[in-house]
Amino acid sequence: TGWYIKQLRDREPKIDIRYNDKYIDSVLTDTKEVNIYKRYWPGPQNIEVNGIEWEMPDYAGYNVLRVQDVLVLKIIEWNNWKRPIHFALTVPPDNRIGIDNYLEVTGMTLTLTNQINTRINPDKIEHLLYNVFSLRGILDPRVYKDENTLRLLGNYRAIFAYLSDFYAENNKIEKLKTLVDWGQSKIGVDWHTLYINADRLYEMGRPDWAGIYMEAAAKGIETVKDTDPNATPSNIIAIGNIVLDRYKQADRAIRIYEIAIQINPSSIEAHYGIATALQSQGNIEEAIVHIDGYTSQHGQNPTLTNAKNILQQLKSSQRTQ
């Protein structure tokens, strides 16, 4: 709106906006067709301003620039690098006129630079996260957080996501683990995030750390099973299978399968997973006992009966050796 543009122009700290009141009221924000046509933009169009070049779309979808698009473009032009230009992390991409390749994540903001694809300033973000930001009460359920506060807290998770992506892409294993630990203790990271970063750590050669976070992800699923439609026992079992088959961590896999069983005691897949994990440890008799325990409580199941038969054959073959 016109009054807000004038406020940005006239109140300290003033922004270099060179439109006068008459132009703002009678042309820029006017709704007459003749003035709207002055913002005609058969986009996307290539733009070059102050040494940076990008493609600026027609975000309105009507071959016309929105007033906000005009202002962002002109402020970049008029400012000409005299002062830093920042976008809050909460500003959606379609309000950034296509300049994302020149935006660098620096804490809670995206800062306009004249270098393409810089993306992130890891040293500055690390300093802010670990030494500057004071995070208290975020994980305390006794501290009331309204909808706006919860939305703003999403900024911390956005910073976490940018930084974890950077670490993964640049094989910063120790730093990724430090960040995940910080996230768990300070802001609370959801099970999706733990899963993603566990998989990253496995690919980076640390299955031991990956297993820790996969187990935490499984516990996280149990915590939000009533509010997250994807927080299902089948996903817990899938995590258990990864930990068992890829990470070769049978004890941890058993604990994960047990989480699924707490939610769904008759889960065939979870009980099968436990029997498989026990067999991988050489505990064939214990695996058979586990299947028998399932049968006594829930009745026979073809999959588990077949697994028991195989286990008994293995047991017999061991005796004859």
C-alpha positions as CSV (number, residue, x, y, z in Angstrom):
1,T,0.0,0.0,0.0
2,G,1.1,3.6,-0.6
3,W,1.4,4.6,3.0
4,Y,3.8,1.8,3.8
5,I,6.0,2.7,0.8
6,K,6.1,6.3,2.0
7,Q,6.9,5.1,5.6
8,L,9.9,3.1,4.3
9,R,11.1,6.1,2.3
10,D,10.6,8.8,5.0
11,R,11.2,7.1,8.4
12,E,14.6,6.3,9.8
13,P,16.4,4.1,8.9
14,K,15.2,5.5,5.5
15,I,15.3,3.3,2.4
16,D,16.4,4.9,-0.8
17,I,13.0,5.0,-2.6
18,R,12.9,7.7,-5.3
19,Y,9.2,7.7,-6.1
20,N,7.4,10.8,-5.0
21,D,3.9,10.8,-3.3
22,K,2.1,11.6,-6.5
23,Y,3.6,8.7,-8.4
24,I,3.1,6.3,-5.5
25,D,-0.6,7.2,-5.1
26,S,-1.6,8.0,-8.7
27,V,0.5,5.5,-10.7
28,L,2.3,2.8,-8.7
29,T,-0.6,1.7,-6.5
30,D,-3.4,2.9,-8.7
31,T,-5.9,0.3,-9.9
32,K,-6.9,2.0,-13.1
33,E,-6.1,-0.1,-16.2
34,V,-3.9,2.5,-17.7
35,N,-1.6,2.5,-14.6
36,I,-1.6,-1.2,-14.1
37,Y,-0.5,-1.5,-17.7
38,K,2.7,0.4,-16.8
39,R,3.6,-2.6,-14.8
40,Y,3.2,-4.9,-17.9
41,W,5.6,-7.8,-17.7
42,P,5.3,-10.5,-20.3
43,G,7.6,-12.6,-18.1
44,P,9.8,-14.1,-17.4
45,Q,12.3,-11.4,-18.4
46,N,16.0,-11.3,-18.1
47,I,17.2,-8.5,-15.7
48,E,20.6,-7.0,-15.2
49,V,21.0,-4.6,-12.2
50,N,24.2,-3.4,-10.6
51,G,26.3,-6.3,-11.8
52,I,23.9,-9.1,-11.2
53,E,21.8,-10.8,-13.8
54,W,18.7,-13.0,-13.3
55,E,15.4,-14.1,-14.8
56,M,12.5,-12.3,-13.2
57,P,9.2,-14.2,-13.5
58,D,5.6,-12.8,-13.6
59,Y,4.6,-13.9,-10.2
60,A,1.2,-12.4,-10.5
61,G,0.3,-14.7,-13.4
62,Y,-1.3,-11.9,-15.4
63,N,1.6,-10.5,-17.3
64,V,2.0,-7.7,-14.8
65,L,4.4,-7.1,-11.9
66,R,3.0,-6.8,-8.5
67,V,3.7,-3.5,-6.6
68,Q,6.0,-5.4,-4.2
69,D,8.0,-6.8,-7.2
70,V,8.5,-3.3,-8.5
71,L,9.7,-2.0,-5.2
72,V,12.1,-4.9,-4.5
73,L,13.6,-4.4,-8.0
74,K,13.9,-0.7,-7.7
75,I,15.3,-0.8,-4.2
76,I,18.1,-3.1,-5.4
77,E,18.8,-0.7,-8.2
78,W,18.7,2.5,-6.2
79,N,20.7,1.1,-3.3
80,N,23.5,0.0,-5.6
81,W,25.3,-1.9,-2.8
82,K,25.5,1.1,-0.5
83,R,23.8,-0.9,2.3
84,P,23.2,-4.6,2.8
85,I,19.8,-5.9,1.6
86,H,18.3,-8.7,3.7
87,F,15.2,-10.9,3.3
88,A,13.8,-12.6,6.3
89,L,13.8,-16.4,6.1
90,T,10.1,-16.3,6.4
91,V,9.7,-14.4,3.1
92,P,8.5,-16.9,0.5
93,P,10.5,-17.5,-2.7
94,D,7.8,-15.9,-4.9
95,N,8.4,-12.6,-3.0
96,R,12.1,-12.5,-3.8
97,I,11.7,-11.7,-7.6
98,G,13.9,-14.6,-8.7
99,I,17.2,-13.5,-7.1
100,D,17.7,-16.6,-5.0
101,N,21.0,-17.5,-6.7
102,Y,22.4,-14.3,-5.3
103,L,21.1,-14.7,-1.7
104,E,23.3,-16.0,1.0
105,V,21.9,-17.5,4.2
106,T,23.4,-15.5,7.1
107,G,21.5,-16.4,10.3
108,M,17.9,-15.4,10.3
109,T,18.2,-13.6,7.0
110,L,19.0,-14.1,3.3
111,T,21.5,-11.4,2.3
112,L,21.8,-10.2,-1.3
113,T,25.4,-10.6,-2.7
114,N,27.0,-9.9,-6.0
115,Q,28.3,-13.5,-6.2
116,I,26.2,-16.2,-7.8
117,N,25.4,-19.5,-5.9
118,T,27.2,-18.6,-2.6
119,R,24.1,-19.9,-0.8
120,I,25.4,-20.0,2.7
121,N,27.9,-18.4,5.1
122,P,28.6,-21.4,7.3
123,D,31.1,-19.7,9.6
124,K,28.7,-16.9,10.5
125,I,25.8,-19.2,11.0
126,E,27.8,-21.5,13.3
127,H,28.9,-18.5,15.4
128,L,25.2,-17.3,15.6
129,L,23.9,-20.7,16.5
130,Y,26.5,-21.8,19.0
131,N,27.6,-18.4,20.5
132,V,25.0,-15.7,20.0
133,F,21.5,-17.0,19.9
134,S,20.1,-17.7,23.3
135,L,17.5,-20.5,23.1
136,R,15.5,-21.0,26.2
137,G,12.1,-22.6,26.7
138,I,11.7,-23.9,23.1
139,L,11.4,-27.5,24.3
140,D,9.7,-26.7,27.5
141,P,6.0,-27.6,27.2
142,R,5.1,-25.4,30.1
143,V,6.1,-22.3,28.1
144,Y,3.1,-21.1,26.0
145,K,3.9,-20.4,22.4
146,D,1.2,-18.8,20.2
147,E,0.8,-19.5,16.5
148,N,3.0,-16.5,15.5
149,T,5.8,-17.6,17.9
150,L,5.7,-21.2,16.6
151,R,5.9,-19.8,13.0
152,L,9.0,-17.7,13.9
153,L,10.6,-20.6,15.6
154,G,10.6,-22.3,12.2
155,N,13.4,-19.9,11.4
156,Y,15.8,-22.0,13.5
157,R,14.7,-25.1,11.7
158,A,15.2,-23.4,8.4
159,I,18.8,-22.4,9.4
160,F,19.4,-26.0,10.5
161,A,18.2,-27.3,7.1
162,Y,20.4,-24.9,5.2
163,L,23.5,-25.8,7.3
164,S,22.9,-29.5,7.3
165,D,22.6,-29.5,3.5
166,F,25.9,-27.6,3.2
167,Y,27.6,-30.1,5.6
168,A,26.3,-33.1,3.7
169,E,27.3,-31.7,0.3
170,N,30.8,-30.9,1.5
171,N,31.4,-34.1,3.6
172,K,31.6,-32.2,6.9
173,I,30.9,-35.3,9.0
174,E,31.9,-34.0,12.4
175,K,30.1,-30.7,11.9
176,L,26.9,-32.5,10.7
177,K,26.9,-34.6,13.9
178,T,27.5,-31.5,16.1
179,L,24.6,-29.7,14.4
180,V,22.2,-32.7,14.8
181,D,23.1,-32.9,18.4
182,W,22.5,-29.2,18.8
183,G,19.2,-29.5,17.1
184,Q,18.0,-32.3,19.3
185,S,18.9,-30.5,22.5
186,K,18.0,-26.9,21.6
187,I,15.1,-26.7,19.1
188,G,13.9,-30.3,18.7
189,V,14.2,-31.8,15.3
190,D,11.4,-34.0,14.0
191,W,11.8,-37.7,13.0
192,H,11.9,-36.8,9.3
193,T,15.0,-34.6,9.9
194,L,16.7,-37.3,12.0
195,Y,16.0,-39.9,9.4
196,I,17.5,-37.8,6.6
197,N,20.6,-36.9,8.5
198,A,21.1,-40.5,9.7
199,D,21.1,-41.6,6.1
200,R,23.6,-38.9,5.2
201,L,25.9,-40.0,8.0
202,Y,25.7,-43.6,6.8
203,E,26.6,-42.5,3.3
204,M,29.5,-40.4,4.7
205,G,30.9,-43.5,6.4
206,R,29.5,-43.4,9.9
207,P,27.0,-46.1,10.4
208,D,27.5,-46.0,14.1
209,W,26.2,-42.4,14.3
210,A,23.6,-43.1,11.7
211,G,22.2,-45.9,13.9
212,I,21.8,-43.6,16.9
213,Y,19.8,-41.1,14.9
214,M,17.7,-43.7,13.2
215,E,16.7,-45.1,16.6
216,A,15.9,-41.5,17.7
217,A,13.8,-41.1,14.6
218,A,11.8,-44.3,15.5
219,K,11.2,-42.9,18.9
220,G,10.1,-39.6,17.4
221,I,7.5,-41.4,15.2
222,E,6.0,-43.0,18.4
223,T,5.8,-39.5,20.0
224,V,3.8,-38.0,17.1
225,K,1.8,-41.0,16.0
226,D,-1.5,-39.3,16.8
227,T,-0.7,-36.1,14.9
228,D,1.5,-37.0,12.0
229,P,-0.3,-39.2,9.4
230,N,3.1,-40.5,8.3
231,A,4.1,-41.6,11.8
232,T,3.1,-45.2,11.4
233,P,4.3,-48.5,12.7
234,S,5.2,-49.5,9.1
235,N,7.7,-46.6,9.0
236,I,9.2,-47.6,12.3
237,I,9.6,-51.2,10.9
238,A,11.2,-49.7,7.7
239,I,13.7,-47.9,9.9
240,G,14.4,-51.2,11.8
241,N,15.0,-53.0,8.5
242,I,17.5,-50.3,7.5
243,V,19.4,-50.5,10.8
244,L,19.5,-54.3,10.6
245,D,20.2,-54.9,6.9
246,R,22.4,-51.9,6.0
247,Y,23.9,-50.8,9.3
248,K,24.3,-54.4,10.7
249,Q,23.2,-53.3,14.2
250,A,20.9,-56.1,15.4
251,D,20.5,-55.0,19.0
252,R,19.4,-51.5,17.9
253,A,17.1,-53.0,15.3
254,I,15.4,-55.1,17.9
255,R,14.8,-52.1,20.1
256,I,13.3,-50.3,17.1
257,Y,11.0,-53.2,16.2
258,E,9.9,-53.3,19.8
259,I,8.8,-49.6,19.5
260,A,6.5,-50.7,16.6
261,I,5.2,-53.6,18.7
262,Q,4.3,-51.2,21.5
263,I,2.0,-49.4,19.0
264,N,0.7,-52.5,17.3
265,P,1.4,-55.6,19.4
266,S,0.3,-58.0,16.6
267,S,2.5,-56.5,13.9
268,I,3.8,-59.5,11.9
269,E,6.5,-57.5,10.3
270,A,7.9,-56.3,13.6
271,H,8.0,-59.7,15.1
272,Y,9.5,-61.1,12.0
273,G,12.2,-58.4,12.2
274,I,13.1,-59.4,15.7
275,A,13.3,-63.0,14.8
276,T,15.6,-62.1,11.9
277,A,17.8,-59.9,14.0
278,L,18.1,-62.7,16.6
279,Q,19.1,-65.2,13.9
280,S,21.7,-62.8,12.6
281,Q,23.3,-62.8,16.0
282,G,23.3,-66.6,16.1
283,N,20.5,-66.7,18.6
284,I,18.4,-69.2,16.7
285,E,16.7,-70.7,19.8
286,E,15.7,-67.3,21.1
287,A,14.3,-66.4,17.7
288,I,12.1,-69.6,17.8
289,V,11.0,-68.8,21.3
290,H,10.0,-65.3,20.1
291,I,7.9,-66.7,17.3
292,D,6.3,-69.1,19.7
293,G,5.4,-66.2,22.0
294,Y,3.7,-64.4,19.1
295,T,1.7,-67.6,18.2
296,S,0.5,-68.1,21.8
297,Q,-0.8,-64.5,22.0
298,H,-2.0,-63.9,18.5
299,G,-2.4,-67.2,16.8
300,Q,-0.5,-68.8,13.9
301,N,0.7,-66.8,11.0
302,P,2.0,-68.3,7.7
303,T,5.0,-66.0,7.4
304,L,6.1,-66.6,11.0
305,T,5.4,-70.3,10.8
306,N,7.6,-70.5,7.7
307,A,10.3,-68.5,9.4
308,K,10.1,-70.9,12.4
309,N,10.5,-73.9,10.1
310,I,13.6,-72.4,8.5
311,L,15.0,-71.6,12.0
312,Q,14.4,-75.2,13.1
313,Q,16.2,-76.5,10.0
314,L,19.2,-74.3,10.8
315,K,19.2,-75.4,14.4
316,S,19.2,-79.1,13.2
317,S,21.9,-78.5,10.7
318,Q,24.1,-77.0,13.4
319,R,23.6,-80.0,15.6
320,T,24.8,-82.4,12.9
321,Q,27.9,-80.4,12.2
